[in-house]
Amino acid sequence: MPWKISTMWKTSRKRKAVDEPETKMASLLIQTVVIVAKDIEDVKNKASGIGSFLSGLEFVKHWGVLLKITDSDGDQLTKLVDAGMDELGKLRCSMVDWLTVKSAWKDAAGYSEKPFPIESYMPYNNTELVKFLENFNNRKEDYDFIFNNCQEFVRELLNTLDLGDIFSQMFSSVKQVALSTVKWSAIIFYLFT
């Protein structure tokens, strides 16, 4: 797969342009970002009837980010980056090869994925991403089901990668589902009271 250097790196976004000769150019590029989600078992188990309803909503699921990375030969590598509550009640993030956890995620109840192709491939710097993850974990923030959770981590990660517009797109679709749910709930309440 030949690389088009001239305009590939210069976009209307705030990303830094890469003005390096082809031989020095980063060999790994993020091609696609996929937001993956799966049901949170504790929500279904603890809340019984309402838990089943809540688990169907995207904002009550566990989120992760798949980074589909391509090298100059066209070979792909996919990393899963996500965060959850550790045994001490802290929000802790990690990054693993997607192939090692793919079946566990895809077999989980409520699994979904939403791909966001990137207009222009962007450089992938593993060292910087690992440093971000280490710094995030060193903050040792308490996990909170509503305010400090996997979704907030996804937002921060995407902003760090200068891909915050993806989270905005996700939030607007979640917002639409929430509004529809509220409207239907109001109609049902009105009809049966």
Backbone torsions as a table, in degrees:
resi	resn	phi	psi	omega
1	MET	NA	111.3	-178.3
2	PRO	-73.7	145.2	179.9
3	TRP	-95.6	133.6	174.6
4	LYS	-95.6	107.5	-173.0
5	ILE	-85.1	-34.6	-169.2
6	SER	-52.5	-54.8	-176.7
7	THR	-118.6	-2.6	-175.1
8	MET	-57.8	-37.1	-172.8
9	TRP	-91.7	-13.5	-175.6
10	LYS	-101.2	107.2	-179.0
11	THR	-123.6	173.7	178.8
12	SER	-75.1	-9.1	178.8
13	ARG	-75.8	176.7	-177.3
14	LYS	-82.9	7.8	-178.6
15	ARG	-62.6	150.7	176.9
16	LYS	-76.5	136.3	176.5
17	ALA	-75.2	144.8	177.3
18	VAL	-102.7	111.4	-178.5
19	ASP	-110.7	56.6	-179.5
20	GLU	-113.7	150.3	174.2
21	PRO	-61.7	158.3	-176.5
22	GLU	-55.2	-35.9	-176.6
23	THR	-71.5	-24.6	-179.4
24	LYS	-100.5	-2.8	-176.6
25	MET	-64.9	146.5	177.4
26	ALA	-55.7	135.4	-175.4
27	SER	-87.4	-11.2	179.0
28	LEU	-112.9	133.3	-177.7
29	LEU	-131.9	139.4	174.3
30	ILE	-80.8	122.4	-177.1
31	GLN	-99.5	-40.7	-176.8
32	THR	-144.8	144.9	172.1
33	VAL	-114.3	132.1	179.2
34	VAL	-122.7	125.2	173.4
35	ILE	-88.0	121.2	178.5
36	VAL	-109.4	149.2	-179.4
37	ALA	-144.0	152.7	175.2
38	LYS	-149.7	158.4	179.7
39	ASP	-61.9	148.6	173.3
40	ILE	-94.7	113.4	-174.4
41	GLU	-57.3	-40.1	-178.1
42	ASP	-60.4	-34.2	179.9
43	VAL	-65.1	-46.0	-179.8
44	LYS	-65.5	-42.8	-174.7
45	ASN	-71.8	-40.3	-173.6
46	LYS	-84.6	-27.8	-172.9
47	ALA	-103.6	7.1	-179.5
48	SER	41.8	-116.8	-174.1
49	GLY	-57.8	-48.3	-179.1
50	ILE	-70.3	-26.3	177.8
51	GLY	-63.5	-38.3	178.0
52	SER	-64.4	-39.4	177.7
53	PHE	-66.2	-47.6	-177.9
54	LEU	-64.4	-36.1	-175.9
55	SER	-65.7	-18.6	177.5
56	GLY	-78.7	-12.6	-178.9
57	LEU	-88.9	135.4	-176.6
58	GLU	-59.0	-34.9	-176.2
59	PHE	-78.8	0.4	175.2
60	VAL	-116.3	32.3	178.5
61	LYS	-121.9	162.8	174.0
62	HIS	-83.3	126.0	-178.1
63	TRP	-106.3	150.9	171.8
64	GLY	-144.7	169.9	179.9
65	VAL	-122.3	125.9	171.5
66	LEU	-96.9	126.2	174.1
67	LEU	-104.3	112.9	177.3
68	LYS	-91.3	111.9	-172.4
69	ILE	-109.9	135.6	-178.5
70	THR	-121.2	140.9	174.9
71	ASP	-99.3	178.4	-174.9
72	SER	-65.9	-16.0	176.6
73	ASP	-90.6	-3.2	-179.5
74	GLY	90.7	-0.2	177.9
75	ASP	-72.3	143.2	-178.0
76	GLN	-110.5	146.2	174.2
77	LEU	-133.1	136.4	179.8
78	THR	-123.1	128.5	179.5
79	LYS	-112.4	139.1	171.8
80	LEU	-100.9	126.0	176.2
81	VAL	-120.2	123.0	179.3
82	ASP	-151.9	173.8	179.5
83	ALA	-141.5	150.6	178.0
84	GLY	-158.4	-177.5	-178.6
85	MET	-82.4	128.8	176.5
86	ASP	-87.7	-176.5	-176.3
87	GLU	-66.6	-15.1	178.2
88	LEU	-98.9	4.9	179.8
89	GLY	81.4	17.5	179.8
90	LYS	-98.9	151.9	174.9
91	LEU	-81.2	117.6	-174.7
92	ARG	-128.5	133.7	-178.0
93	CYS	-108.1	162.0	177.8
94	SER	-155.2	165.7	176.1
95	MET	-134.8	129.3	179.2
96	VAL	-136.3	161.3	172.5
97	ASP	-67.6	130.7	-177.0
98	TRP	-56.7	-37.7	-177.6
99	LEU	-59.5	-28.1	-178.2
100	THR	-76.2	-19.6	-177.4
101	VAL	-126.4	0.6	-174.2
102	LYS	-54.7	-49.1	-176.4
103	SER	-66.9	-37.3	178.5
104	ALA	-63.2	-40.6	178.7
105	TRP	-70.9	-49.0	-175.7
106	LYS	-66.9	-27.3	178.1
107	ASP	-84.3	-11.1	-178.6
108	ALA	-70.8	146.8	177.2
109	ALA	-59.8	140.3	175.1
110	GLY	74.5	15.7	-178.3
111	TYR	-62.5	135.0	174.3
112	SER	-148.2	158.7	175.2
113	GLU	-142.3	143.6	179.7
114	LYS	-131.5	107.1	-178.1
115	PRO	-80.2	145.3	175.4
116	PHE	-129.6	91.0	177.3
117	PRO	-61.1	144.1	-179.1
118	ILE	-92.5	133.0	-177.9
119	GLU	-53.5	-47.4	177.9
120	SER	-128.5	129.2	178.5
121	TYR	-52.8	147.1	178.8
122	MET	-125.3	150.7	-178.3
123	PRO	-60.5	141.8	175.6
124	TYR	-109.2	121.6	179.4
125	ASN	-117.4	100.6	-176.9
126	ASN	-60.4	-39.7	-179.0
127	THR	-60.5	-46.0	179.7
128	GLU	-66.1	-38.7	-179.9
129	LEU	-67.1	-43.1	177.6
130	VAL	-62.1	-39.9	177.8
131	LYS	-63.0	-43.1	176.6
132	PHE	-58.1	-46.5	-178.9
133	LEU	-63.0	-42.7	178.3
134	GLU	-63.1	-44.7	178.7
135	ASN	-62.7	-40.1	178.6
136	PHE	-61.4	-48.3	-179.4
137	ASN	-66.2	-32.7	179.4
138	ASN	-67.4	-18.5	177.2
139	ARG	-70.1	-21.8	177.2
140	LYS	47.5	51.3	-179.9
141	GLU	-78.9	144.5	175.9
142	ASP	-68.2	139.6	175.2
143	TYR	-75.9	138.4	174.7
144	ASP	-134.9	127.6	-175.7
145	PHE	-55.1	-32.8	-175.9
146	ILE	-102.6	-44.5	-168.9
147	PHE	-101.3	-32.3	-177.5
148	ASN	-129.6	86.2	-170.0
149	ASN	-138.9	-167.9	-177.9
150	CYS	-61.4	-34.4	-179.0
151	GLN	-68.7	-39.3	176.0
152	GLU	-65.6	-37.0	175.9
153	PHE	-62.7	-44.4	179.2
154	VAL	-58.7	-43.3	178.7
155	ARG	-59.4	-47.9	-178.8
156	GLU	-64.7	-41.2	178.0
157	LEU	-60.7	-49.0	-178.7
158	LEU	-63.7	-38.1	175.9
159	ASN	-64.1	-39.6	178.2
160	THR	-62.6	-37.3	178.5
161	LEU	-82.2	4.7	-176.8
162	ASP	61.2	39.0	178.6
163	LEU	-126.3	31.8	-177.6
164	GLY	-59.7	-23.6	179.1
165	ASP	-63.9	-25.7	177.4
166	ILE	-65.6	-42.8	179.5
167	PHE	-64.6	-38.5	177.7
168	SER	-60.5	-41.5	177.4
169	GLN	-64.1	-42.1	178.6
170	MET	-63.3	-44.3	-177.0
171	PHE	-64.1	-38.3	-179.0
172	SER	-66.4	-36.0	177.8
173	SER	-72.0	-36.8	176.2
174	VAL	-64.5	-41.6	179.7
175	LYS	-61.0	-40.4	178.3
176	GLN	-61.9	-44.1	179.3
177	VAL	-63.3	-43.6	-179.8
178	ALA	-62.8	-43.1	178.7
179	LEU	-63.6	-42.1	178.2
180	SER	-62.3	-41.8	179.1
181	THR	-61.8	-45.6	179.4
182	VAL	-62.2	-43.1	-179.7
183	LYS	-62.5	-47.8	179.7
184	TRP	-64.2	-38.7	178.2
185	SER	-62.9	-41.7	179.2
186	ALA	-64.7	-41.3	179.6
187	ILE	-64.2	-47.1	180.0
188	ILE	-62.5	-42.8	178.3
189	PHE	-60.5	-44.3	-179.5
190	TYR	-63.3	-43.0	-177.5
191	LEU	-68.2	-33.1	-173.7
192	PHE	-105.4	10.8	176.2
193	THR	-119.0	NA	NA
